[in-house]
Each structure stands twice: as C-alpha cells, then as structure tokens.
Amino acid sequence: MDPIRKLEDSRSNGASEKYLSPYDPSATESRIYAAWEKSGLFNPDECVKQGATKADAPAYAVTLPPPNVTGVLHIGHAYEDSLQDAVVRYQRMRGKRTLWVPGTDSAAIATQSRVEKNIQKEEGKSRHDLGREEMVKRVAAFAKESEGTILSQIRRMGASLDWSRYAYTLDDARNKAVVAAFKRMYDAGLIYRGHRIVNWDPKGQTTISDDEIVYKEEQTKFYYFKYGPFTIGTARPETKFGDKYVVMHPDDPRYKEWKHGQTFETEWINGPITATVIKDDSIDREFGTGVMTITPWHSMVDFDIAEHHNLDKEQIIDEYGKLLPIAGEFAGMKISDAREKIVEKLRAKGLLVKEEPYVHNIATAERTGGVIEPQVKLQWFVSVTRPFVIEHSEIPGVEVGSSMTLKSLMRAAVEHGGVAMPQEGFRKAYFHWIDNLRDWCISRQIWFGHRIPVWYGGEQVHIGDEAPASEGWMQDPDVLDTWFSSALWTFSTLGWPEQTDDLRVFHPTAFMSPAYEILNLWVSRMILMSGFHIGQVPFKTVLIHGLVRDKQGRKFSKSLNNGIDPLSIIDKYGADALRMGLLVGAAIGSDISFDESRVKGYKHFANKLWNIARFILENTHGASIDAPLTPGDAQIAAQFDALAKEVTDDMEQYRVYLAAEKIYHYAWHELADKILEESKPIFAADDADARASRARLLLTLLDRTLRLLHPFMPFVTEEIWQSLPQKDSTMLMTAKWPSDVR
C-alpha cells in the first residue's frame, strides 16, 4: 500500500473547515460537473494527452441510447444513465481508453406530431397549409430548442459522456451515413420498393413498423355468419365487403368434399357473389369453425395467403378509416360507426348465426394512439430473406464470401457468441423475433426526418443525396423510419462511412444495456446494420434492463398519478443518492421498484461519508509516511483488499447492483461503525506507534473507499477526494482502481 505523506498545516486546516457543515449536494454537484467538463477527461484522447491513460491501453466504448431530443429525463433514463455511467467510470479507472458517446434522437413521428398539434391549436393551420419546407423548418427549430433541456438533465445525473463527440440522428454526419447505408443496401438488392401490406396509422397518416405498435385490450363481439354452406367468424364485419375467398386446411376432414379452386354462389352483404374455395395449410383447424374468408388488403395473414395463391386484393377502407364505395350504402362511414349497421343488415338477410362477447387486442400506434388499419401500399422495404455475399466479417460463424440473408446474419451474430446475450429469456425472445421477422418497411409519410435518397426521372432511378445535374428529377416524398438511422448508431457516431481512427479503435463497442421494449426496435436492428455494413457486431455484450416501477410494482402512469420526476428527486436528495437508490438491489434484467425513502437513506449515506472524511482528516494531521502497520491494522487492510477484489469481480461481470451494495455496507457498517469507533481510543491513548499505524490505515481506507464508491456516487466522492493529502490523479474519475494501486 502507498504510504501517506505528512499533511501540510494549511491544507489540513482548510479541509477541516470544509467539513464543518453537513454535505450539501445542491452546492456541490453543478460545480463538480463543470470542473469535470473543463478538465476534458471525459475525452479518452485528452486522458492520453494528460497522462491519465496510456496511449496503448485497451479501448472500451459505449454509446448512450439516444433519448428523444424533445423529451425530458424520466426515471427510466435516470436508471439507464446511472448504470452505464457506473460501468464507464469503472473502466476509465481501470486505465482503459474509455469512450462514452452522447447523442439524441429526432423521434421524427412524435416530434412532428407535437409541432403539428401546436400549429393547429395556435394558428388553425395544417402542415399542408404551411408547405413542406416551412413545416420542416419549424419542427427542426422546436427540436433544437428542446435539445438543451434533455442534455442538461443528463449532465445532472453525472453522466461522464464525451460531449466533444455529441451526435444527433439528423445532423450532417449521420445524414451522410444514412445515404451511404441506403445506397449500399439498394445496390445489394436488399432495399426495394413494392406494393406490400403495411401498418397504416390513420391518425398520423403514415406507416409504422410492427415494433411501434401498442396492443390494447378491447371488449367487443365476435360474430358468426352464414357464407354459403359454411359458417365463418369475425370480429370485423366492416372489412368483409370484398371477401370472395373461403379458406380451409387441406387436411380438414369436415371439408374434404370441397376442392381447391371450386366456386359457389352465395348471398352476401350487398348482394349475391361468386366465392372460391382455397385450401391452405396455414389455417388453424381448431379456431372457430376451421374455415374463414380472407380480406387480403386489410390483414397481414390474409395478405400472405393471397400472395401465396395469387389472389385478388381489394381495398375496403381508405387511409382515414372510412369505408370506400365497395361498401355500398355504408360508403364514407367510419368503420366504428358502420359495424353495427352492417351486422343489422346481415341479420335481416338471415345470415347472422350468432354473436358472443369477445375480448381481443387492437393494434394502436405508439406515438399517436391511432388504431392501426393494415393497408396495401407502395413502400420501401429492407428484405430480410434475400441472399447476399458477405464481403467482410469479423463475426464468429460468418465467413467472408459466404451467402446469407439478413435474418441468418442476425441469428449467427448471437448464436456464435459475437454478441454475448447472457440473459436466456431475452436471448430466446431475440431468436423468436428473427424467426417471425417480415421485411422491414422503412418509408414514412411524414416530412421531418431523413428524406429517402431516391430521385425519379421518368423511368430512371438515382440513389444519392442530390439529384443528377440534368433537369426533371423529383425526390421521393417520404422519409426513412427513424430506426433506420439509429440502427447505424454505434458506427455512424464513430465517423462511418469514413474509415476513421475512432472507428478502428472503438468499434465494436463493449457494452449495451437498453430497456427490454427496444430489444427488437433497436438492438436487433443495430446487429443487422453493423453486420452488413462493416462486418462487425455493434457491441460485444448486451444486457437488457427491466422497467422502473413504483414501490408497489406498478408501472408509472398519468392515470395512477404515481409518476416520479428524477430532477425533483435530485433537488431533494442529490444525484448520488438517486443513483444509489436505482442501482443497489437492481439486478440487470429485473424490474426495479423505486422507493423514495431508499433514496433519502442514501442521502444520509452521502453525509455519512462526509463525516467519515472529516474524522479521518482531523485525526491524521501530521501522520508520518514511514509508520509501519500493526498486525491488527494490516489485517484490516487485507480485509479491504479482499472486498476490493470482490467488487472488481462483480463489475467485470456487470453485477453493478452487488458491487454498489457491498461497498455501501463496508463504508457504513465496517469503516464508520467499527473501524472509526475502534480508532477513537487509539487516538486518545499515548501509544505513538499505534496512532501512527492507525492514521496511515485510515487515510488508506478513505482513499480506497472513495475509489470503489466513485462509479456509483461520483459527486460526493470527487468532492472529498479533492481534500486528500495525497492523490495519484487530479480528478478521482481518472484515479487508479483500488486493485490496480500498488
């Protein structure tokens, strides 16, 4: 262990005065964070320049899951930021070239929707009244105005992000990456334009992906109707006007006399029709009567059956959720208003067999709340089943020159250990998602976002950021799904498509720990994009964290009035206390029960540290650097070394919750309650050797305890660190980890 130096009177007296009052986080945290930023030590290059990190040290990089630029810090962000910052600070103290990349996301649909509502309310105008250029300008200005809010709030959590590398999903560098990615995938045949069924949001007037749907339970009715000689069931009679195919399983013995392609005449909603029998083995014989009619234009499952058998598709419902002329007298009605009227007409015709109560999940758009109506539309897609040849690969199980699909690439990246996904439940969910993955619709009918880099000139198509020099070219009006750009996040933030030093040194990133609701939305797509474009996994380890809930285990919601504002908690107790309240006892992957009383307890703990430091600094004034440790003190020092090894092992295995809890218990119950209490009679006695030994021990334990606690409680530990008589770093955040101190 390092010997302590003799304390200088002036420094010791200054430190003593500092600790006369209780620890006040509100008077400390903003000042400390400003000092960290000014030091430049969040930047790994600056750490090397200042000698805090060796130039040839291993790299360790993390990208912050980008919060919405128009959002505010919520309790989930607070947990995520605390968790990642603890890992980043630990790795920085281990001497690695540690980079944590900050950034924000445009959240294009939500941001545009919010601005549109404001304009409609304040000016009585729609986006079409303003025009595309003016509307985009206003949305961008709103986003920029909101940007500073979320960034300042992230700083309040103590996040040690390298702000010099800040990225925004719609900035010029990311736009360059998006265009390059689109062109590469288009040239490889993986991006195509075609008429396919998509999730249409009538409220937002745009397509959305499967993963942006929120299902809500609805009490409704399930109807059974006579359809010729068959009985069919449906919860959506308003879609049935164009149904002219009846489908059954080819091996269903109940319908063996019916042949595929056989036709029959039947009375239906608006008169007699000719129906055709289709045999398809995707039909569930156990559901209902085992026979169904299909609506290919408004059902994903029915669309697939129609594609397989080359059947006609007819649109029944328009883009605003109203019935089209095919519905006869019901044309122009909203489907919600028409349903019962259609049922009454079928009842009058004697075609209603029965109806019964039914509970099902309706699909709604996450951002607008609109009820999703599947539609067949001309859109841009990423094919996940078309084969391509791997040109470059550092991914286990993926060989250069081999032919594979994006689905198989995504599977191989996890299956062969390129991405460690140790949580078995999430690993299974990931593979299940891949097995059921459809082509990804990447076009959106909004104006704010990355414009699709496709230009049309008659029959010609040009891919690029700008139109060709000749006249007559028109750019595709749609924008890209925001997840297309954020899927490039781990490498676009490091300079791709340029082959930068950052990309060479810091990619793949080391660790990602997002919430489980974006495993499919973001984590999976990052694996897809990184694997295709640079032949690497985006991160080596992914640990999905759970939701932060209230102390009764309920989700936070407006209806329950149980929401928690992290900033108000910081105002009351300090960021260190909030971080500990979120981290201790919260195993990654499990939901977290948030209890404000626990946070209050960790504020008391911060003050306990303050008092520990005051006692030690007051009682070690004038200690000698040569004082040998007594056998008892040497044993106490060895016990701390054993604890430091345990905490180190926990951090290496991302058991952050255990590491934080162990050092907390040591500082309070071992150092404060036992060791300091035992020290009081030693300092009061006349045994100079015992006093000198204990003084050296306490200074060493204070130094090492601050180091162990720093990743979890960075502010109070940094503040105390500045009072220590001997430091191996001007800032605690670049001091050596205890197990590395010799």
Summary of the structure (lengths in Angstrom):
residues: 742
radius of gyration: 31.6
end to end distance: 5.8
largest distance: 111.0
contacts: 2442
relative contact order: 0.14
helix: 46%
strand: 19%
